[in-house]
């Protein structure tokens, strides 16, 4: 791509990002007027991670050795990572009172 094409593409990207940020701000303000909040999974992920760690700590050592030998730990890491990435991009609309009770305090 020529230098002019790269400049135009960069400018178009900046305009799109500015539009997206402005639209997100307007949507958040409108929802706030109705007493609703936007909550992403980032507010919930730390407590979910702690809960999974607690469950994993109750597995007997021999079972952990066997599962590691057959690759179950790598498999579970891949599955949980994929689900986390997919859910982290989603935003949930909840009442502000519920968002304030979440571990992250809501956003």
Biopython code that builds the backbone (N, CA, C, O; Angstrom):
import numpy as np
from Bio.PDB.StructureBuilder import StructureBuilder

atoms = [
    (1, "UNK", "N", (0.855, -1.174, 0.000)),
    (1, "UNK", "CA", (0.000, 0.000, 0.000)),
    (1, "UNK", "C", (0.898, 1.234, 0.000)),
    (1, "UNK", "O", (1.948, 1.249, 0.643)),
    (2, "UNK", "N", (0.482, 2.250, -0.716)),
    (2, "UNK", "CA", (1.290, 3.461, -0.799)),
    (2, "UNK", "C", (1.214, 4.235, 0.514)),
    (2, "UNK", "O", (0.380, 3.954, 1.375)),
    (3, "UNK", "N", (2.101, 5.211, 0.641)),
    (3, "UNK", "CA", (2.163, 6.019, 1.861)),
    (3, "UNK", "C", (0.865, 6.801, 2.062)),
    (3, "UNK", "O", (0.400, 6.963, 3.190)),
    (4, "UNK", "N", (0.290, 7.280, 0.974)),
    (4, "UNK", "CA", (-0.964, 8.036, 1.080)),
    (4, "UNK", "C", (-2.099, 7.120, 1.529)),
    (4, "UNK", "O", (-2.944, 7.517, 2.331)),
    (5, "UNK", "N", (-2.113, 5.889, 1.005)),
    (5, "UNK", "CA", (-3.125, 4.920, 1.412)),
    (5, "UNK", "C", (-3.017, 4.581, 2.890)),
    (5, "UNK", "O", (-4.033, 4.430, 3.568)),
    (6, "UNK", "N", (-1.783, 4.460, 3.400)),
    (6, "UNK", "CA", (-1.579, 4.180, 4.818)),
    (6, "UNK", "C", (-2.048, 5.358, 5.683)),
    (6, "UNK", "O", (-2.621, 5.152, 6.753)),
    (7, "UNK", "N", (-1.811, 6.565, 5.227)),
    (7, "UNK", "CA", (-2.248, 7.757, 5.969)),
    (7, "UNK", "C", (-3.769, 7.813, 6.016)),
    (7, "UNK", "O", (-4.357, 8.096, 7.059)),
    (8, "UNK", "N", (-4.393, 7.543, 4.889)),
    (8, "UNK", "CA", (-5.867, 7.562, 4.831)),
    (8, "UNK", "C", (-6.444, 6.460, 5.714)),
    (8, "UNK", "O", (-7.415, 6.686, 6.436)),
    (9, "UNK", "N", (-5.849, 5.270, 5.656)),
    (9, "UNK", "CA", (-6.334, 4.161, 6.493)),
    (9, "UNK", "C", (-6.162, 4.483, 7.972)),
    (9, "UNK", "O", (-7.049, 4.193, 8.774)),
    (10, "UNK", "N", (-5.038, 5.075, 8.340)),
    (10, "UNK", "CA", (-4.811, 5.473, 9.735)),
    (10, "UNK", "C", (-5.801, 6.525, 10.197)),
    (10, "UNK", "O", (-6.306, 6.459, 11.318)),
    (11, "UNK", "N", (-6.080, 7.498, 9.336)),
    (11, "UNK", "CA", (-7.039, 8.543, 9.675)),
    (11, "UNK", "C", (-8.445, 7.969, 9.819)),
    (11, "UNK", "O", (-9.181, 8.333, 10.737)),
    (12, "UNK", "N", (-8.816, 7.068, 8.904)),
    (12, "UNK", "CA", (-10.142, 6.443, 8.974)),
    (12, "UNK", "C", (-10.273, 5.625, 10.256)),
    (12, "UNK", "O", (-11.337, 5.615, 10.875)),
    (13, "UNK", "N", (-9.219, 4.949, 10.656)),
    (13, "UNK", "CA", (-9.237, 4.190, 11.902)),
    (13, "UNK", "C", (-9.424, 5.084, 13.106)),
    (13, "UNK", "O", (-10.165, 4.741, 14.026)),
    (14, "UNK", "N", (-8.753, 6.239, 13.111)),
    (14, "UNK", "CA", (-8.890, 7.177, 14.225)),
    (14, "UNK", "C", (-10.301, 7.764, 14.284)),
    (14, "UNK", "O", (-10.857, 7.944, 15.368)),
    (15, "UNK", "N", (-10.873, 8.060, 13.125)),
    (15, "UNK", "CA", (-12.242, 8.592, 13.080)),
    (15, "UNK", "C", (-13.225, 7.537, 13.603)),
    (15, "UNK", "O", (-14.135, 7.855, 14.369)),
    (16, "UNK", "N", (-13.037, 6.289, 13.187)),
    (16, "UNK", "CA", (-13.920, 5.211, 13.642)),
    (16, "UNK", "C", (-13.808, 5.017, 15.152)),
    (16, "UNK", "O", (-14.821, 4.849, 15.831)),
    (17, "UNK", "N", (-12.583, 5.040, 15.684)),
    (17, "UNK", "CA", (-12.399, 4.887, 17.129)),
    (17, "UNK", "C", (-13.041, 6.042, 17.898)),
    (17, "UNK", "O", (-13.622, 5.825, 18.961)),
    (18, "UNK", "N", (-12.944, 7.248, 17.382)),
    (18, "UNK", "CA", (-13.574, 8.398, 18.036)),
    (18, "UNK", "C", (-15.087, 8.259, 18.007)),
    (18, "UNK", "O", (-15.756, 8.556, 18.997)),
    (19, "UNK", "N", (-15.633, 7.813, 16.882)),
    (19, "UNK", "CA", (-17.078, 7.601, 16.785)),
    (19, "UNK", "C", (-17.537, 6.523, 17.759)),
    (19, "UNK", "O", (-18.561, 6.672, 18.425)),
    (20, "UNK", "N", (-16.772, 5.436, 17.839)),
    (20, "UNK", "CA", (-17.121, 4.334, 18.738)),
    (20, "UNK", "C", (-17.087, 4.791, 20.199)),
    (20, "UNK", "O", (-17.974, 4.438, 20.977)),
    (21, "UNK", "N", (-16.081, 5.566, 20.573)),
    (21, "UNK", "CA", (-15.983, 6.058, 21.947)),
    (21, "UNK", "C", (-17.135, 7.016, 22.257)),
    (21, "UNK", "O", (-17.699, 6.976, 23.350)),
    (22, "UNK", "N", (-17.477, 7.862, 21.312)),
    (22, "UNK", "CA", (-18.591, 8.791, 21.510)),
    (22, "UNK", "C", (-19.922, 8.064, 21.634)),
    (22, "UNK", "O", (-20.750, 8.417, 22.474)),
    (23, "UNK", "N", (-20.125, 7.059, 20.806)),
    (23, "UNK", "CA", (-21.365, 6.285, 20.878)),
    (23, "UNK", "C", (-21.457, 5.531, 22.195)),
    (23, "UNK", "O", (-22.535, 5.450, 22.785)),
    (24, "UNK", "N", (-20.344, 4.977, 22.665)),
    (24, "UNK", "CA", (-20.340, 4.264, 23.943)),
    (24, "UNK", "C", (-20.677, 5.207, 25.089)),
    (24, "UNK", "O", (-21.415, 4.834, 26.001)),
    (25, "UNK", "N", (-20.149, 6.419, 25.051)),
    (25, "UNK", "CA", (-20.432, 7.404, 26.091)),
    (25, "UNK", "C", (-21.917, 7.771, 26.103)),
    (25, "UNK", "O", (-22.533, 7.858, 27.165)),
    (26, "UNK", "N", (-22.481, 7.981, 24.924)),
    (26, "UNK", "CA", (-23.901, 8.343, 24.831)),
    (26, "UNK", "C", (-24.784, 7.199, 25.331)),
    (26, "UNK", "O", (-25.743, 7.434, 26.066)),
    (27, "UNK", "N", (-24.468, 5.966, 24.940)),
    (27, "UNK", "CA", (-25.253, 4.817, 25.398)),
    (27, "UNK", "C", (-25.169, 4.688, 26.919)),
    (27, "UNK", "O", (-26.181, 4.437, 27.573)),
    (28, "UNK", "N", (-23.987, 4.854, 27.478)),
    (28, "UNK", "CA", (-23.830, 4.763, 28.927)),
    (28, "UNK", "C", (-24.629, 5.841, 29.645)),
    (28, "UNK", "O", (-25.221, 5.575, 30.691)),
    (29, "UNK", "N", (-24.655, 7.045, 29.105)),
    (29, "UNK", "CA", (-25.416, 8.134, 29.729)),
    (29, "UNK", "C", (-26.914, 7.880, 29.656)),
    (29, "UNK", "O", (-27.636, 8.150, 30.616)),
    (30, "UNK", "N", (-27.389, 7.362, 28.527)),
    (30, "UNK", "CA", (-28.820, 7.070, 28.384)),
    (30, "UNK", "C", (-29.229, 5.961, 29.349)),
    (30, "UNK", "O", (-30.261, 6.063, 30.011)),
    (31, "UNK", "N", (-28.427, 4.908, 29.429)),
    (31, "UNK", "CA", (-28.739, 3.826, 30.361)),
    (31, "UNK", "C", (-28.694, 4.316, 31.807)),
    (31, "UNK", "O", (-29.514, 3.912, 32.630)),
    (32, "UNK", "N", (-27.737, 5.184, 32.109)),
    (32, "UNK", "CA", (-27.642, 5.750, 33.457)),
    (32, "UNK", "C", (-28.874, 6.561, 33.815)),
    (32, "UNK", "O", (-29.291, 6.583, 34.973)),
    (33, "UNK", "N", (-29.454, 7.222, 32.838)),
    (33, "UNK", "CA", (-30.672, 7.998, 33.097)),
    (33, "UNK", "C", (-31.830, 7.089, 33.480)),
    (33, "UNK", "O", (-32.731, 7.511, 34.206)),
    (34, "UNK", "N", (-31.821, 5.849, 33.005)),
    (34, "UNK", "CA", (-32.869, 4.891, 33.353)),
    (34, "UNK", "C", (-32.493, 4.019, 34.544)),
    (34, "UNK", "O", (-33.219, 3.082, 34.874)),
    (35, "UNK", "N", (-31.363, 4.314, 35.197)),
    (35, "UNK", "CA", (-30.950, 3.547, 36.370)),
    (35, "UNK", "C", (-30.313, 2.220, 36.039)),
    (35, "UNK", "O", (-30.342, 1.303, 36.859)),
    (36, "UNK", "N", (-29.736, 2.093, 34.856)),
    (36, "UNK", "CA", (-29.076, 0.854, 34.451)),
    (36, "UNK", "C", (-27.579, 1.094, 34.327)),
    (36, "UNK", "O", (-27.142, 2.228, 34.128)),
    (37, "UNK", "N", (-26.802, 0.042, 34.441)),
    (37, "UNK", "CA", (-25.347, 0.136, 34.324)),
    (37, "UNK", "C", (-24.843, -0.910, 33.343)),
    (37, "UNK", "O", (-25.487, -1.933, 33.110)),
    (38, "UNK", "N", (-23.691, -0.631, 32.782)),
    (38, "UNK", "CA", (-23.017, -1.597, 31.929)),
    (38, "UNK", "C", (-21.985, -2.330, 32.782)),
    (38, "UNK", "O", (-21.180, -1.691, 33.459)),
    (39, "UNK", "N", (-21.998, -3.641, 32.760)),
    (39, "UNK", "CA", (-21.050, -4.431, 33.531)),
    (39, "UNK", "C", (-20.361, -5.387, 32.579)),
    (39, "UNK", "O", (-21.017, -6.162, 31.883)),
    (40, "UNK", "N", (-19.048, -5.334, 32.549)),
    (40, "UNK", "CA", (-18.314, -6.298, 31.738)),
    (40, "UNK", "C", (-17.870, -7.442, 32.649)),
    (40, "UNK", "O", (-17.934, -7.340, 33.874)),
    (41, "UNK", "N", (-17.436, -8.491, 32.049)),
    (41, "UNK", "CA", (-17.027, -9.656, 32.817)),
    (41, "UNK", "C", (-15.767, -9.372, 33.620)),
    (41, "UNK", "O", (-15.444, -10.135, 34.530)),
    (42, "UNK", "N", (-15.051, -8.307, 33.316)),
    (42, "UNK", "CA", (-13.846, -7.972, 34.058)),
    (42, "UNK", "C", (-14.143, -7.725, 35.526)),
    (42, "UNK", "O", (-13.270, -7.925, 36.371)),
    (43, "UNK", "N", (-15.351, -7.295, 35.845)),
    (43, "UNK", "CA", (-15.720, -7.078, 37.235)),
    (43, "UNK", "C", (-15.958, -8.396, 37.957)),
    (43, "UNK", "O", (-15.847, -8.457, 39.181)),
    (44, "UNK", "N", (-16.282, -9.441, 37.224)),
    (44, "UNK", "CA", (-16.644, -10.720, 37.820)),
    (44, "UNK", "C", (-15.491, -11.721, 37.768)),
    (44, "UNK", "O", (-15.444, -12.644, 38.581)),
    (45, "UNK", "N", (-14.564, -11.556, 36.827)),
    (45, "UNK", "CA", (-13.509, -12.542, 36.614)),
    (45, "UNK", "C", (-12.638, -12.846, 37.834)),
    (45, "UNK", "O", (-12.346, -14.019, 38.066)),
    (46, "UNK", "N", (-12.206, -11.859, 38.627)),
    (46, "UNK", "CA", (-11.349, -12.209, 39.774)),
    (46, "UNK", "C", (-12.016, -13.174, 40.751)),
    (46, "UNK", "O", (-11.371, -14.112, 41.218)),
    (47, "UNK", "N", (-13.284, -12.965, 41.066)),
    (47, "UNK", "CA", (-13.948, -13.878, 42.000)),
    (47, "UNK", "C", (-14.164, -15.251, 41.364)),
    (47, "UNK", "O", (-14.093, -16.265, 42.058)),
    (48, "UNK", "N", (-14.426, -15.301, 40.063)),
    (48, "UNK", "CA", (-14.577, -16.572, 39.370)),
    (48, "UNK", "C", (-13.264, -17.351, 39.375)),
    (48, "UNK", "O", (-13.257, -18.567, 39.565)),
    (49, "UNK", "N", (-12.159, -16.646, 39.167)),
    (49, "UNK", "CA", (-10.847, -17.282, 39.181)),
    (49, "UNK", "C", (-10.528, -17.835, 40.569)),
    (49, "UNK", "O", (-10.000, -18.941, 40.682)),
    (50, "UNK", "N", (-10.839, -17.089, 41.617)),
    (50, "UNK", "CA", (-10.611, -17.562, 42.982)),
    (50, "UNK", "C", (-11.443, -18.804, 43.281)),
    (50, "UNK", "O", (-10.963, -19.738, 43.925)),
    (51, "UNK", "N", (-12.673, -18.815, 42.819)),
    (51, "UNK", "CA", (-13.550, -19.956, 43.056)),
    (51, "UNK", "C", (-13.020, -21.212, 42.357)),
    (51, "UNK", "O", (-13.027, -22.297, 42.939)),
    (52, "UNK", "N", (-12.564, -21.067, 41.120)),
    (52, "UNK", "CA", (-11.981, -22.213, 40.407)),
    (52, "UNK", "C", (-10.717, -22.709, 41.100)),
    (52, "UNK", "O", (-10.480, -23.916, 41.161)),
    (53, "UNK", "N", (-9.911, -21.802, 41.617)),
    (53, "UNK", "CA", (-8.689, -22.199, 42.330)),
    (53, "UNK", "C", (-9.023, -22.975, 43.597)),
    (53, "UNK", "O", (-8.329, -23.932, 43.942)),
    (54, "UNK", "N", (-10.080, -22.570, 44.288)),
    (54, "UNK", "CA", (-10.484, -23.290, 45.500)),
    (54, "UNK", "C", (-10.929, -24.713, 45.169)),
    (54, "UNK", "O", (-10.585, -25.648, 45.891)),
    (55, "UNK", "N", (-11.686, -24.886, 44.092)),
    (55, "UNK", "CA", (-12.118, -26.224, 43.691)),
    (55, "UNK", "C", (-10.919, -27.088, 43.289)),
    (55, "UNK", "O", (-10.875, -28.274, 43.619)),
    (56, "UNK", "N", (-9.965, -26.513, 42.593)),
    (56, "UNK", "CA", (-8.802, -27.270, 42.143)),
    (56, "UNK", "C", (-7.913, -27.682, 43.308)),
    (56, "UNK", "O", (-7.226, -28.700, 43.226)),
    (57, "UNK", "N", (-7.913, -26.918, 44.381)),
    (57, "UNK", "CA", (-7.061, -27.257, 45.524)),
    (57, "UNK", "C", (-7.576, -28.471, 46.290)),
    (57, "UNK", "O", (-6.835, -29.042, 47.090)),
    (58, "UNK", "N", (-8.822, -28.880, 46.069)),
    (58, "UNK", "CA", (-9.393, -30.035, 46.765)),
    (58, "UNK", "C", (-9.151, -31.362, 46.032)),
    (58, "UNK", "O", (-9.542, -32.420, 46.523)),
    (59, "UNK", "N", (-8.517, -31.309, 44.878)),
    (59, "UNK", "CA", (-8.238, -32.530, 44.122)),
    (59, "UNK", "C", (-7.050, -33.243, 44.772)),
    (59, "UNK", "O", (-6.041, -32.605, 45.074)),
    (60, "UNK", "N", (-7.156, -34.555, 44.991)),
    (60, "UNK", "CA", (-6.041, -35.300, 45.605)),
    (60, "UNK", "C", (-4.773, -35.229, 44.745)),
    (60, "UNK", "O", (-4.860, -35.153, 43.520)),
    (61, "UNK", "N", (-3.603, -35.254, 45.380)),
    (61, "UNK", "CA", (-2.334, -35.142, 44.633)),
    (61, "UNK", "C", (-2.144, -36.222, 43.565)),
    (61, "UNK", "O", (-1.623, -35.932, 42.488)),
    (62, "UNK", "N", (-2.557, -37.460, 43.846)),
    (62, "UNK", "CA", (-2.407, -38.531, 42.849)),
    (62, "UNK", "C", (-3.265, -38.251, 41.614)),
    (62, "UNK", "O", (-2.851, -38.519, 40.487)),
    (63, "UNK", "N", (-4.453, -37.714, 41.837)),
    (63, "UNK", "CA", (-5.328, -37.377, 40.707)),
    (63, "UNK", "C", (-4.728, -36.240, 39.891)),
    (63, "UNK", "O", (-4.819, -36.236, 38.663)),
    (64, "UNK", "N", (-4.115, -35.273, 40.574)),
    (64, "UNK", "CA", (-3.474, -34.156, 39.871)),
    (64, "UNK", "C", (-2.329, -34.666, 39.008)),
    (64, "UNK", "O", (-2.162, -34.228, 37.870)),
    (65, "UNK", "N", (-1.530, -35.603, 39.552)),
    (65, "UNK", "CA", (-0.423, -36.177, 38.777)),
    (65, "UNK", "C", (-0.935, -36.906, 37.537)),
    (65, "UNK", "O", (-0.377, -36.763, 36.449)),
    (66, "UNK", "N", (-2.000, -37.688, 37.711)),
    (66, "UNK", "CA", (-2.561, -38.436, 36.577)),
    (66, "UNK", "C", (-3.114, -37.488, 35.516)),
    (66, "UNK", "O", (-2.855, -37.655, 34.324)),
    (67, "UNK", "N", (-3.880, -36.489, 35.963)),
    (67, "UNK", "CA", (-4.477, -35.537, 35.021)),
    (67, "UNK", "C", (-3.403, -34.738, 34.288)),
    (67, "UNK", "O", (-3.555, -34.429, 33.106)),
    (68, "UNK", "N", (-2.325, -34.406, 34.981)),
    (68, "UNK", "CA", (-1.216, -33.693, 34.330)),
    (68, "UNK", "C", (-0.530, -34.584, 33.301)),
    (68, "UNK", "O", (-0.118, -34.118, 32.238)),
    (69, "UNK", "N", (-0.412, -35.879, 33.628)),
    (69, "UNK", "CA", (0.255, -36.802, 32.708)),
    (69, "UNK", "C", (-0.519, -36.976, 31.404)),
    (69, "UNK", "O", (0.081, -37.134, 30.340)),
    (70, "UNK", "N", (-1.847, -36.948, 31.483)),
    (70, "UNK", "CA", (-2.646, -37.131, 30.263)),
    (70, "UNK", "C", (-2.979, -35.798, 29.574)),
    (70, "UNK", "O", (-3.642, -35.783, 28.536)),
    (71, "UNK", "N", (-2.520, -34.690, 30.149)),
    (71, "UNK", "CA", (-2.698, -33.393, 29.506)),
    (71, "UNK", "C", (-4.017, -32.700, 29.802)),
    (71, "UNK", "O", (-4.397, -31.772, 29.088)),
    (72, "UNK", "N", (-4.717, -33.128, 30.832)),
    (72, "UNK", "CA", (-6.009, -32.505, 31.160)),
    (72, "UNK", "C", (-5.837, -31.068, 31.635)),
    (72, "UNK", "O", (-6.718, -30.233, 31.428)),
    (73, "UNK", "N", (-4.699, -30.775, 32.276)),
    (73, "UNK", "CA", (-4.480, -29.410, 32.751)),
    (73, "UNK", "C", (-4.338, -28.440, 31.578)),
    (73, "UNK", "O", (-4.868, -27.330, 31.626)),
    (74, "UNK", "N", (-3.638, -28.843, 30.545)),
    (74, "UNK", "CA", (-3.482, -27.992, 29.357)),
    (74, "UNK", "C", (-4.830, -27.823, 28.654)),
    (74, "UNK", "O", (-5.180, -26.728, 28.216)),
    (75, "UNK", "N", (-5.576, -28.916, 28.554)),
    (75, "UNK", "CA", (-6.893, -28.871, 27.925)),
    (75, "UNK", "C", (-7.814, -27.897, 28.661)),
    (75, "UNK", "O", (-8.461, -27.056, 28.035)),
    (76, "UNK", "N", (-7.872, -28.012, 29.989)),
    (76, "UNK", "CA", (-8.753, -27.137, 30.769)),
    (76, "UNK", "C", (-8.300, -25.674, 30.674)),
    (76, "UNK", "O", (-9.129, -24.767, 30.625)),
    (77, "UNK", "N", (-6.998, -25.455, 30.650)),
    (77, "UNK", "CA", (-6.494, -24.088, 30.501)),
    (77, "UNK", "C", (-6.932, -23.492, 29.171)),
    (77, "UNK", "O", (-7.344, -22.334, 29.116)),
    (78, "UNK", "N", (-6.848, -24.272, 28.099)),
    (78, "UNK", "CA", (-7.270, -23.787, 26.781)),
    (78, "UNK", "C", (-8.767, -23.483, 26.758)),
    (78, "UNK", "O", (-9.183, -22.452, 26.229)),
    (79, "UNK", "N", (-9.573, -24.371, 27.326)),
    (79, "UNK", "CA", (-11.017, -24.168, 27.329)),
    (79, "UNK", "C", (-11.393, -22.944, 28.158)),
    (79, "UNK", "O", (-12.180, -22.111, 27.710)),
    (80, "UNK", "N", (-10.841, -22.832, 29.353)),
    (80, "UNK", "CA", (-11.173, -21.700, 30.225)),
    (80, "UNK", "C", (-10.692, -20.395, 29.609)),
    (80, "UNK", "O", (-11.387, -19.383, 29.691)),
    (81, "UNK", "N", (-9.506, -20.401, 28.990)),
    (81, "UNK", "CA", (-9.001, -19.184, 28.346)),
    (81, "UNK", "C", (-9.898, -18.752, 27.197)),
    (81, "UNK", "O", (-10.191, -17.566, 27.044)),
    (82, "UNK", "N", (-10.332, -19.707, 26.395)),
    (82, "UNK", "CA", (-11.208, -19.378, 25.269)),
    (82, "UNK", "C", (-12.539, -18.820, 25.757)),
    (82, "UNK", "O", (-13.037, -17.835, 25.211)),
    (83, "UNK", "N", (-13.112, -19.437, 26.772)),
    (83, "UNK", "CA", (-14.380, -18.931, 27.316)),
    (83, "UNK", "C", (-14.208, -17.553, 27.942)),
    (83, "UNK", "O", (-15.077, -16.691, 27.807)),
    (84, "UNK", "N", (-13.096, -17.350, 28.621)),
    (84, "UNK", "CA", (-12.842, -16.047, 29.250)),
    (84, "UNK", "C", (-12.723, -14.955, 28.207)),
    (84, "UNK", "O", (-13.310, -13.884, 28.358)),
    (85, "UNK", "N", (-11.972, -15.212, 27.154)),
    (85, "UNK", "CA", (-11.804, -14.202, 26.103)),
    (85, "UNK", "C", (-13.146, -13.909, 25.440)),
    (85, "UNK", "O", (-13.474, -12.753, 25.176)),
    (86, "UNK", "N", (-13.912, -14.951, 25.175)),
    (86, "UNK", "CA", (-15.213, -14.731, 24.525)),
    (86, "UNK", "C", (-16.162, -13.946, 25.418)),
    (86, "UNK", "O", (-16.835, -13.031, 24.943)),
    (87, "UNK", "N", (-16.230, -14.281, 26.697)),
    (87, "UNK", "CA", (-17.149, -13.594, 27.597)),
    (87, "UNK", "C", (-16.653, -12.208, 28.000)),
    (87, "UNK", "O", (-17.456, -11.330, 28.318)),
    (88, "UNK", "N", (-15.336, -12.008, 27.989)),
    (88, "UNK", "CA", (-14.796, -10.706, 28.392)),
    (88, "UNK", "C", (-15.197, -9.606, 27.421)),
    (88, "UNK", "O", (-15.215, -8.433, 27.794)),
    (89, "UNK", "N", (-15.516, -9.959, 26.192)),
    (89, "UNK", "CA", (-15.901, -8.943, 25.225)),
    (89, "UNK", "C", (-17.372, -8.572, 25.340)),
    (89, "UNK", "O", (-17.810, -7.579, 24.760)),
    (90, "UNK", "N", (-18.123, -9.352, 26.072)),
    (90, "UNK", "CA", (-19.556, -9.084, 26.206)),
    (90, "UNK", "C", (-19.802, -8.109, 27.353)),
    (90, "UNK", "O", (-19.075, -8.094, 28.346)),
    (91, "UNK", "N", (-20.825, -7.310, 27.192)),
    (91, "UNK", "CA", (-21.217, -6.343, 28.209)),
    (91, "UNK", "C", (-22.657, -6.640, 28.576)),
    (91, "UNK", "O", (-23.504, -6.842, 27.705)),
    (92, "UNK", "N", (-22.925, -6.664, 29.858)),
    (92, "UNK", "CA", (-24.267, -6.965, 30.337)),
    (92, "UNK", "C", (-24.908, -5.702, 30.883)),
    (92, "UNK", "O", (-24.241, -4.888, 31.522)),
    (93, "UNK", "N", (-26.197, -5.536, 30.636)),
    (93, "UNK", "CA", (-26.931, -4.387, 31.152)),
    (93, "UNK", "C", (-27.704, -4.866, 32.375)),
    (93, "UNK", "O", (-28.565, -5.741, 32.279)),
    (94, "UNK", "N", (-27.384, -4.283, 33.522)),
    (94, "UNK", "CA", (-28.027, -4.666, 34.773)),
    (94, "UNK", "C", (-28.444, -3.400, 35.517)),
    (94, "UNK", "O", (-27.919, -2.322, 35.238)),
    (95, "UNK", "N", (-29.384, -3.515, 36.463)),
    (95, "UNK", "CA", (-29.730, -2.350, 37.280)),
    (95, "UNK", "C", (-28.517, -1.880, 38.086)),
    (95, "UNK", "O", (-27.672, -2.685, 38.479)),
    (96, "UNK", "N", (-28.443, -0.589, 38.324)),
    (96, "UNK", "CA", (-27.305, -0.019, 39.034)),
    (96, "UNK", "C", (-27.165, -0.618, 40.423)),
    (96, "UNK", "O", (-26.045, -0.821, 40.892)),
    (97, "UNK", "N", (-28.270, -0.905, 41.089)),
    (97, "UNK", "CA", (-28.193, -1.477, 42.433)),
    (97, "UNK", "C", (-27.498, -2.838, 42.407)),
    (97, "UNK", "O", (-26.754, -3.167, 43.331)),
    (98, "UNK", "N", (-27.726, -3.621, 41.375)),
    (98, "UNK", "CA", (-27.071, -4.926, 41.246)),
    (98, "UNK", "C", (-25.594, -4.732, 40.911)),
    (98, "UNK", "O", (-24.740, -5.440, 41.445)),
    (99, "UNK", "N", (-25.293, -3.792, 40.041)),
    (99, "UNK", "CA", (-23.898, -3.545, 39.656)),
    (99, "UNK", "C", (-23.067, -3.103, 40.850)),
    (99, "UNK", "O", (-21.889, -3.452, 40.941)),
    (100, "UNK", "N", (-23.648, -2.351, 41.760)),
    (100, "UNK", "CA", (-22.915, -1.894, 42.933)),
    (100, "UNK", "C", (-22.607, -3.026, 43.894)),
    (100, "UNK", "O", (-21.675, -2.910, 44.690)),
    (101, "UNK", "N", (-23.358, -4.116, 43.848)),
    (101, "UNK", "CA", (-23.132, -5.253, 44.728)),
    (101, "UNK", "C", (-22.101, -6.225, 44.188)),
    (101, "UNK", "O", (-21.668, -7.120, 44.913)),
    (102, "UNK", "N", (-21.692, -6.074, 42.930)),
    (102, "UNK", "CA", (-20.690, -6.965, 42.343)),
    (102, "UNK", "C", (-19.337, -6.720, 42.988)),
    (102, "UNK", "O", (-19.080, -5.620, 43.475)),
    (103, "UNK", "N", (-18.460, -7.731, 43.002)),
    (103, "UNK", "CA", (-17.155, -7.585, 43.645)),
    (103, "UNK", "C", (-16.334, -6.416, 43.102)),
    (103, "UNK", "O", (-15.621, -5.763, 43.863)),
    (104, "UNK", "N", (-16.423, -6.142, 41.803)),
    (104, "UNK", "CA", (-15.668, -5.042, 41.217)),
    (104, "UNK", "C", (-16.348, -3.683, 41.408)),
    (104, "UNK", "O", (-15.765, -2.659, 41.051)),
    (105, "UNK", "N", (-17.548, -3.648, 41.953)),
    (105, "UNK", "CA", (-18.250, -2.402, 42.179)),
    (105, "UNK", "C", (-19.001, -1.900, 40.966)),
    (105, "UNK", "O", (-19.593, -0.822, 41.017)),
    (106, "UNK", "N", (-18.996, -2.651, 39.876)),
    (106, "UNK", "CA", (-19.712, -2.213, 38.674)),
    (106, "UNK", "C", (-18.959, -1.128, 37.939)),
    (106, "UNK", "O", (-18.093, -0.467, 38.512)),
    (107, "UNK", "N", (-19.279, -0.946, 36.693)),
    (107, "UNK", "CA", (-18.619, 0.082, 35.879)),
    (107, "UNK", "C", (-19.674, 0.873, 35.174)),
    (107, "UNK", "O", (-19.357, 1.799, 34.427)),
]
sb = StructureBuilder()
sb.init_structure("model")
sb.init_model(0)
sb.init_chain("A")
sb.init_seg("    ")
for serial, (resi, resn, name, xyz) in enumerate(atoms, 1):
    if name == "N":
        sb.init_residue(resn, " ", resi, " ")
    sb.init_atom(name, np.array(xyz, "f"), 0.0, 1.0, " ", f" {name:<3s}", serial, name[0])
structure = sb.get_structure()
